[in-house]
Amino acid sequence: MMTLRMPHWARRFARDARGVSAVEFALILPLMMTLYLGGTEISQAITASRKVTLVSRTVADLVSQYSSVSTTDINNILAASSAIISPFSSSKLATTVSCIKIDNSGNATVSWSDTLGGTKRTTGSSITLPSALAVPNTTLIMTEATYTYQPTIGYVITGSMALKDQMYMRPRLSDTVART
């Protein structure tokens, strides 16, 4: 029987394992980079979403502590939302605060509305509230915050995302918050 003998250099090449680590690293690097960058993007998006919720809650909380608010008061409260959303850009944030009056039939209408970077609600317009909040002859402060989040790396895949939150609070010092 005839056996084929491999040349010496071929046998040595087949036994050599010095480059295996480099090949394994090259194969796994794209997966590890994707996991790392994806994790970073997800954590940034969650942080931005939490900031939007914080803006909504804080603005509603501040307005509900007044019995009467002036234009200066509202402008200062809405300007605080820019500081809250930091380190994210405040130019992509829209915050609207409205006073909602609920009549004796449970119908909700807008008493007044102000905004920073968005569109304020029309005075007298009807609004749909969650049934648990539609208590007859009461008033609510409603804040809406919207932020357009642009992922740093994943924008090619996802594009921008609209992060939104809405908060309702009852006035604390009086039955309603008057707008002066």
C-alpha positions as CSV (number, residue, x, y, z in Angstrom):
1,M,0.0,0.0,0.0
2,M,1.2,3.3,-0.9
3,T,1.0,6.2,1.6
4,L,1.1,9.7,0.6
5,R,3.5,11.7,2.5
6,M,3.0,15.4,3.0
7,P,5.9,17.7,2.5
8,H,7.6,18.9,5.7
9,W,6.5,22.5,5.4
10,A,2.8,21.4,5.0
11,R,2.9,19.2,8.1
12,R,4.5,22.1,10.1
13,F,1.8,24.5,8.8
14,A,-1.0,22.1,9.8
15,R,0.3,21.7,13.4
16,D,0.9,25.5,13.9
17,A,-1.8,27.0,16.2
18,R,-0.2,30.4,16.8
19,G,-2.8,32.4,14.8
20,V,-5.9,30.7,16.2
21,S,-6.5,33.4,18.8
22,A,-6.3,36.2,16.2
23,V,-8.8,34.4,14.0
24,E,-11.2,33.8,16.9
25,F,-10.9,37.5,17.9
26,A,-11.6,38.7,14.4
27,L,-14.7,36.5,14.2
28,I,-16.1,37.6,17.5
29,L,-15.2,41.3,17.4
30,P,-18.2,42.4,15.3
31,L,-20.7,40.6,17.6
32,M,-19.1,42.1,20.7
33,M,-19.0,45.6,19.2
34,T,-22.7,45.3,18.3
35,L,-23.6,44.2,21.8
36,Y,-21.6,47.0,23.4
37,L,-22.9,49.8,21.1
38,G,-26.4,48.5,21.3
39,G,-26.3,48.4,25.1
40,T,-25.0,52.0,25.1
41,E,-27.8,53.1,22.8
42,I,-30.5,51.4,24.8
43,S,-29.3,52.9,28.1
44,Q,-29.2,56.4,26.5
45,A,-32.8,56.0,25.2
46,I,-34.0,54.8,28.6
47,T,-32.3,57.8,30.3
48,A,-33.9,60.2,27.8
49,S,-37.3,58.6,28.4
50,R,-36.9,59.0,32.2
51,K,-35.9,62.6,31.7
52,V,-39.1,63.2,29.7
53,T,-41.1,61.7,32.6
54,L,-39.3,63.8,35.1
55,V,-40.0,67.0,33.0
56,S,-43.7,66.1,32.9
57,R,-44.0,65.4,36.6
58,T,-42.0,68.4,37.7
59,V,-43.8,70.9,35.6
60,A,-47.2,69.6,36.8
61,D,-46.0,69.5,40.4
62,L,-44.8,73.1,40.3
63,V,-47.9,74.5,38.6
64,S,-50.2,72.6,41.0
65,Q,-48.6,74.4,44.0
66,Y,-49.9,77.8,42.8
67,S,-53.3,79.3,43.3
68,S,-52.7,81.8,40.5
69,V,-49.9,81.8,37.9
70,S,-48.7,84.8,35.9
71,T,-47.0,84.7,32.5
72,T,-43.6,85.1,34.3
73,D,-44.3,82.2,36.6
74,I,-45.3,79.9,33.7
75,N,-42.3,81.0,31.6
76,N,-39.9,80.3,34.5
77,I,-41.5,76.9,35.2
78,L,-41.4,75.9,31.5
79,A,-37.8,77.1,31.3
80,A,-36.9,74.7,34.2
81,S,-37.8,71.9,31.8
82,S,-34.7,72.8,29.8
83,A,-32.5,72.3,32.8
84,I,-34.2,69.0,33.7
85,I,-33.8,67.4,30.3
86,S,-30.0,68.1,30.5
87,P,-27.6,66.7,29.2
88,F,-29.9,66.1,26.3
89,S,-30.7,69.0,23.9
90,S,-33.6,71.1,25.1
91,S,-34.3,72.2,21.5
92,K,-35.9,68.8,20.8
93,L,-38.2,69.1,23.9
94,A,-41.8,70.3,23.8
95,T,-43.6,70.9,27.1
96,T,-47.3,71.9,27.4
97,V,-49.1,72.7,30.6
98,S,-52.9,73.1,30.7
99,C,-55.5,73.6,33.3
100,I,-58.4,71.3,32.8
101,K,-61.9,72.1,34.2
102,I,-64.3,69.3,34.7
103,D,-68.0,70.3,34.9
104,N,-70.8,68.7,36.9
105,S,-71.5,66.3,34.1
106,G,-67.9,65.1,34.0
107,N,-67.0,66.9,30.7
108,A,-63.5,68.2,30.6
109,T,-62.4,71.4,28.9
110,V,-59.2,73.4,28.7
111,S,-59.3,76.5,30.9
112,W,-55.9,77.8,29.9
113,S,-52.8,76.4,28.2
114,D,-49.1,77.4,27.8
115,T,-46.2,75.7,26.0
116,L,-42.5,75.8,25.4
117,G,-41.5,74.5,22.0
118,G,-44.9,72.9,21.3
119,T,-48.5,73.8,20.5
120,K,-50.7,74.9,23.3
121,R,-54.2,73.5,23.6
122,T,-57.1,75.7,22.5
123,T,-59.0,77.3,25.4
124,G,-62.5,75.8,25.7
125,S,-61.6,72.7,23.7
126,S,-62.8,69.3,24.9
127,I,-60.4,66.8,26.3
128,T,-60.7,63.1,27.1
129,L,-59.5,62.1,30.6
130,P,-59.1,58.7,32.2
131,S,-62.4,57.9,33.9
132,A,-60.8,57.7,37.3
133,L,-59.8,61.4,37.0
134,A,-63.0,62.8,35.6
135,V,-64.4,63.8,39.0
136,P,-67.3,66.4,38.5
137,N,-66.7,70.0,39.5
138,T,-62.9,69.7,39.9
139,T,-59.8,71.0,38.1
140,L,-56.6,69.2,37.0
141,I,-53.2,70.4,35.9
142,M,-52.1,68.4,32.8
143,T,-48.6,68.4,31.5
144,E,-47.5,66.9,28.3
145,A,-43.8,66.5,27.4
146,T,-42.5,65.2,24.1
147,Y,-38.8,64.7,23.2
148,T,-37.5,63.7,19.8
149,Y,-34.7,61.3,20.6
150,Q,-32.0,60.8,17.9
151,P,-29.8,57.7,18.6
152,T,-26.1,58.4,18.2
153,I,-25.2,55.2,16.4
154,G,-28.4,53.4,15.6
155,Y,-30.1,56.3,13.7
156,V,-29.5,54.4,10.4
157,I,-31.7,51.5,11.6
158,T,-34.3,53.2,13.8
159,G,-34.4,56.8,12.9
160,S,-35.6,59.3,15.5
161,M,-38.0,58.2,18.3
162,A,-40.7,60.4,19.8
163,L,-40.6,60.0,23.6
164,K,-43.8,61.2,25.3
165,D,-45.2,61.4,28.8
166,Q,-48.3,63.0,30.3
167,M,-49.0,63.8,33.9
168,Y,-52.2,64.9,35.8
169,M,-52.2,66.6,39.2
170,R,-54.8,68.3,41.3
171,P,-54.2,71.9,42.5
172,R,-53.0,71.9,46.1
173,L,-53.7,75.4,47.4
174,S,-57.1,76.1,45.9
175,D,-59.8,74.5,43.8
176,T,-58.2,75.8,40.6
177,V,-55.1,77.4,39.3
178,A,-56.1,80.8,37.8
179,R,-54.1,82.2,35.0
180,T,-53.3,85.9,35.3
